[in-house]
Amino acid sequence: MPSTKADAFIPYARQEIGDDDIAAVIAALKDPWLTTGPGVASFEADFCATTGASHAVAVSNGTAALHAAMRAIGVGPGDEVIVPAITFAASANAAVYEGATPIFADVEADTLLIDVNDAARRITMRTKAIVAVDYAGQPCDYTALHALCRAHGLKLIADACHAIGGSYKGRPVGTLADVSTFSFHPAKHITTGEGGMCTTADARMADTMRRFRNHGLDSDHRARAEKGAFTYDMVELGYNYRLTDLQCALGRTQIKRLAQFVARRQEIAAAYDQAFAGLNGVRALATRADCTHARHLYVIELDPEALGINRNAAYQFLRERGIGANVHYAPVHLFSFYRKRFGTREGMCPVAERAAENILTLPLFPGLTDAEIARVIAAVRALG
Ligand SMILES: *Cc1c(COP(=O)(O)O)cnc(C)c1O
């Protein structure tokens, strides 16, 4: 049956591309520099201006940003990196790329953010860094994380792929860790198709990440062209993780609308919060008063006993009504790769494992209409 507007499928996420974005990419196509051009530094400057970060390094995706962060803080073979069990696999994979061992920490039951006390218990002589994931868009407890890192001489990476536009105790996301990483995948707040960014207050780390995204070379193509030089040294093993000027042009028009996108996401989240408050068997994740939640994902935790229906059945129920529910995430330590390579197993992060059975992500993106919000709410109410 052809779907009408009233029952069209609502995805969990969708990008917002406007006429300004399209015009900017067309203009960028006519520029002599399609990559390694001046548009990259312009996007980086806009990113610093928006987040308050001192240095921003644009890379080809959020996973490359995490990889660059691992290199910048010197993660290597023999090191352990503590990562929350509930996150996208890339948060842990980046440590593996550099030969390190991810150690999975459990999460807080009410927010699904890294449980800092549990992370503390997993610190050993080999621990080099903690990856804090601002899950769903809510900043972690950075006061506690910094105290822990200071006490043990650890570096802190913020995987802020969900949290651009958020803040913690008045400090913007992007300035809360030694290195913060962002993604511009279409599901995220702003998009460049594929894309990522690292921010840091440390100029040397920024230099390291700039070199790392360009094969480990000591200069890039444009710097050589401007000097009329052709020689370069390769000082370490890097990758081609560059973001093109086309993508940076899109990023520049997208980031102009970030505040507007975040405000609309917060409005939708507030409507869901209000609708689900007191609803038996459905609990929204807890939010902390001392931060601005960037609202990337709207996650509910179901109580299957109270609802008389389990999560997988609830997922099907919503899909049948055209609601694109999703699950973020299966615990990373239970993936077969991690079981085989690192011997991880059930029982290692019990809070994460239990929560992962019962969570559902509901549609949340700036273009969601009020009628669509009402459809999502009605469908969730009908679960019970
Ligand atoms: C999206 C995401 C990434 C990876 O970003 P890509 O741009 O898809 O490589 C990493 N961590 C988290 C938490 C993410 O949501």
The ligand as an SDF file (V2000), in Angstrom:
LIG
                    3D

 15 15  0  0  0  0  0  0  0  0999 V2000
   28.8170    8.5010   15.2380 C   0  0  0  0  0  0  0  0  0  0  0  0
   29.7000    8.1130   16.3560 C   0  0  0  0  0  0  0  0  0  0  0  0
   31.0560    7.7900   16.1680 C   0  0  0  0  0  0  0  0  0  0  0  0
   31.6850    7.5940   14.8190 C   0  0  0  0  0  0  0  0  0  0  0  0
   31.4850    8.5980   13.9290 O   0  0  0  0  0  0  0  0  0  0  0  0
   31.5900    8.3130   12.3460 P   0  0  0  0  0  0  0  0  0  0  0  0
   31.6080    9.6950   11.7830 O   0  0  0  0  0  0  0  0  0  0  0  0
   30.3900    7.5280   11.9610 O   0  0  0  0  0  0  0  0  0  0  0  0
   32.8660    7.5950   12.1140 O   0  0  0  0  0  0  0  0  0  0  0  0
   31.8220    7.5190   17.2870 C   0  0  0  0  0  0  0  0  0  0  0  0
   31.3030    7.5640   18.5210 N   0  0  0  0  0  0  0  0  0  0  0  0
   30.0120    7.8500   18.7410 C   0  0  0  0  0  0  0  0  0  0  0  0
   29.5000    7.8700   20.1340 C   0  0  0  0  0  0  0  0  0  0  0  0
   29.1710    8.1170   17.6590 C   0  0  0  0  0  0  0  0  0  0  0  0
   27.8690    8.3600   17.8820 O   0  0  0  0  0  0  0  0  0  0  0  0
  1  2  1  0
  2  3  1  0
  2 14  2  0
  3  4  1  0
  3 10  2  0
  4  5  1  0
  5  6  1  0
  6  7  2  0
  6  8  1  0
  6  9  1  0
 10 11  1  0
 11 12  2  0
 12 13  1  0
 12 14  1  0
 14 15  1  0
M  END
$$$$
